[in-house]
Amino acid sequence: MPPRNGVVVVSAATAEKARKRYPGEAKGFVEEMRFVAMKLHTRDQAKEGEKEVKEPEERPVTKWEPSVDGYLRFLVDSKLVYDTLEGIIEEAPIPIYAEFRNTGLERSEKLEKDFEWFKEQGYTIPEPSSPGITYAQYLKELSEKDPQAFICHFYNIYFAHSAGGRMIGKKVAEKILDNKELEFYKWDGELSQLLQNVRDKLNKVAESWTREEKNHCLDETEKSFKHSGEILRLILS
């Protein structure tokens, strides 16, 4: 091998070593998103959490005092967000969204079944409130002009519900629903495999993004947590 080729190889390796490596980058972009999201949890919510408890919904769930009316407001606003997300994915105003059709993580139909159950128990289903309406509108706007930011919300909404969301649902059901397991917390198929399939799709989509686009996606995580937190807070209203 000519010496100059050897120099080129060494230079490339040196440049790669010198480039900043992002936490989780070696495992794929989803791991980068997970790393950023975990830091925005409290220590009670996740061992990697760094956020101080400031809002009522950030306290341990065991200390919550939920009401059925508040829980219904949370479920209604959540359904509006899922309706919006799933409608955007189906219409795919940006082609890459079509990759995430029919993943098995969709929640709208499940929530519709839950509302039927609540009606049978004599409850009135409320109209969506400001947190859900605001978030849904924001997602629509992002989806048309900012795919990296939109994908950040897609990831955090579905993956958070499959983890901490399930735990919250179980604890709330223990307190106010006589341990009733809602359809919202059930999936058709093995959840771990459904999640892995979506991780693979997300990693594949992100392979075509520049480092700046990836960072832009990661930077949107805090807004995702802010909007989701405002909806979660409805449980305690």
N, C-alpha and C positions, 0 to 999 in steps of 0.2 A: 504494500500500500504506500503510495507516495507520501512523503512527510507532510505536504500541505493538507492532504486529506485528514491525516491524524490531527493536525492542528485545528481544523474545522470541527472535528468531533469533540475535541477537548473544549473548545470555545463554546459549543452548543451546550455541553454538559455543565460547564461553569455558569453559563447564563441561566440555565434552568434551575440550578442550585441557588443562584442569587435571587431569582424571582420569589416574591412573597408567596408562601403557600397559605391558603385559607383553611381554617379549621374544618375538617371533614372533606376537603377537596379530593383527597386521594380515593375516597369511596364513592364519589359521584355527587352531583349537585344537590340531590335531596338531603344528603347528610349535612351539607352546608346550611340548608334551610332549617333542618332540625336543630342544629347547633345554635343558630341565632334565636330560634323560637324558645328553646329550653332556657336560655338566659333571661327571657322575659317572664318566666314563671317565678313564683315565690319559692323559698326553700321547702315549704310544706308541700308544694305542688310537684316539685321536681328537684332531684339532688343537685342538678347543675344550676338551679334557679338563683338569680341575683336580685330580683325585684323585692323591694320592701312592701309590706302590706299597707295599703292606703285606702282601698275601697272595700265596701262590705263584702262583695263577691270574692275578694281575694283572701278572706279569712278561711280557715279550714271548714270544709263542708259540714263536718260534725257539729259546728257551732251555728249553722244557719237556722233560721226560723222561717221556712218557706210557707206559702199559702197556695191553695189550689188555683185561686184566681190569678195570683202572680205567676204561677207555673204555666197556666194557660196563655198568659200574655207572652211569656218567653217562647212557648211552642209556636204560637201564631207568628211572631216576628221571625223566628227561625225558619218557619215554612216559607215565608215571603223571600227570605234570602236564598233558600234552596230552590224555590221556584225560579228565581232570577238566574241563579248560577246554571241550573239545568237547562233553562231556555236558551241562555247564551251559548252553552256548549252544543246544543242541538242545532242552533242556527249557524254557529261558527262564523261570525263576521270576520274573524281571522282564521285562516285554514288550520293552523296547528291545534285549535280547540277541538276539532273533530276527532283528534286522537283520544279524547277523554269521554266519548259517548259510551253509554252502557257499560260503565265500569263495575256496576254492582254496589257502588257506594252511595248511589242516589237515595235521597231521603223524602222527597215530596210525597210520593204515594204512601209511604209508611206513616207519615204524619197525618195524612187524610184519614187513614184507618183509625188512628188514635183519636181524632176529633169525633168520629162517629161513636167511639166508645164513650167519650166524655158526654156527648149528647144523651146517650142512653142512660147515663148516671144522673141526668137532669141539669147538666151545666150548659150555659150559653157560651158559645165560642165568640170571643171579642174580635173586633176589627184590628188590623195591624196598627202599631203605634209608631211614634217618631223614630226610635232607634232602628227598627227594621226597615222602615220606609227610606230613611236616610242612607242606610248601608246598601240597600238594593239599588238605589239611584246611583250611588258612587260606583258600584260594581258595573252597572251598565255603561257609565261614562268611561271607566278604565278599559273595559273590554274592547271598545272601538278604537282606542288610540294608544293603549299602553299594555301590550300583551305580557311583558315581563311582570309588571305590577299585578295584573289580573291573575296570573298563574300563582303568584305568592298567596293571594287570598284563597284561591281554589285549594291549594295544598293545605293551608292552615285550617280552613273551615272543616274540610273532610277528615283530616288526620287528627285534629284536636277532638272532634266528636267521637272518633273511634277509640280514643284513649281516655283523657280526662272527662270527656263528655259522658262516657258510659258510667264512670265512677260517680259523677254527679247525679245522673239519672237513677242509679241504684240507691243512693243515699236519700234523695228526695222522695223516691217511692216508699222507702221504709218509713219516712216521717209522715207523709200525707196521703199515700195511695194504697195503704195496706199491702205493700210489697208488689203491687201490680207492675209487671214488666211491659212497658209500652213497645209498640212496633218500631218506634223511632230508634230503639236500641237493639234491633234484630236485623241480621243480614241474611240474604239468601246465598248460601255457600260459605266457605271457610274465610272468615274475615282476614286472617293473616295473609292468605294467598291473594285476595282481592287488593289488599294494600300493596303487596309486593308487585303486582301487575301494574298498579298506578305509579309506584316508585320507578319501575323500569321505563315507563312511558315518559315520565317527567325528566328522568336523566337523559333519555334519548333526545327529547326536545331541546334541553338545555345545552346539548353538545354543539349546537349550531350558534349559540349565543357568544358574544364577545365577553371578556372579563367585566367590562363596564356594564353590559346588560345584566349579567349575573349579579353584580353588586347592586344595581338598581332594584332588582327583584328582592334581594335580601333587605334592602333599606325600607321596603314597604311593609315588613313584618310588624313593626310597631303600630302602624295604622290598622292592620288586620286585628291585632289584639285589642286595640282601642274600641273598634266597632263591635267586635264580638263581646267584649266586656260589658258594653252598654246594654246589649241584649240579655246577657246572662244576669245582669243586675235586676232585670224585671222579675225574676223568681222571688226576689226578696221585697218586691213592691206591694 
